[in-house]
Amino acid sequence: MRPFHLAFPVTDLEATRHFYGTVLGCRIGRESPGKWIDFDLFGHQMSAHLRSEMPKDTATGSVDGDVVPIPHFGVILGTDDFLGLARRLEADPETRWGLKPKLRFEGQAGEQRTMFVFDPSGNALEFKAFTDDLAIFAV
C-alpha cells in the first residue's frame, strides 16, 4: 500500500510540533518555518499548515452509539501499536479525548478498537485496530 498525503490547518506550529512529534511520536520531515511542517504519521505524510483561525464546522456523527467528530482523520493500526499509542496518550495529562479507547462492534463484522483525540488546533484524529484486518471493509 502506498502512503497517503493530507494537508490540514493548524493555528500554532510549535504546539503542533509538540503534539505530533512528542506526544504521538511522529518523525518530523520537511518544513517551511512559520508556514508548514510535515509529519510521518505511521508512514503517511501529514502536512500541518499554519492558519490564523480554524474552520468553524463542529458537526458530529454517530457510530455504534458514540458521538464522533466530523470531519476527522486517522490511521488503522495493528493491535500492539494501537495499545501502545493508547498507553502513551493516557499517560499524557494534556491529551484532549474525543473518545477514550474502547472496543466497538464487539462480536460483529468490523470489530475494532478505537479512540479519538484532538490536536492543539482542534483537529480530530481517530486511531483504530481491527480484530481481523480482512473485516476492514466488511458489510
C-alpha positions, 0 to 999 in steps of 0.5 A: 500500500502506498502512503497517503498525503493530507494537508490540514490547518493548524493555528500554532506550529510549535504546539503542533510540533509538540503534539505530533512529534512528542506526544504521538511520536511522529518523525518530523520531515520537511518544513517551511518555518512559520508556514508548514511542517510535515509529519510521518504519521505511521508512514503517511505524510501529514502536512500541518499548515499554519492558519490564523483561525480554524474552520468553524464546522463542529458537526458530529456523527454517530457510530455504534452509539458514540458521538464522533467528530466530523470531519476527522482523520486517522490511521488503522493500526495493528493491535500492539501499536494501537495499545501502545499509542493508547498507553502513551496518550493516557499517560499524557495529562494534556491529551484532549479525548474525543473518545477514550479507547474502547472496543466497538462492534464487539462480536460483529463484522468490523470489530475494532478498537478505537479512540479519538483525540484532538490536536492543539488546533482542534483537529480530530484524529481517530486511531483504530485496530481491527480484530481481523484486518480482512473485516476492514471493509466488511458489510 
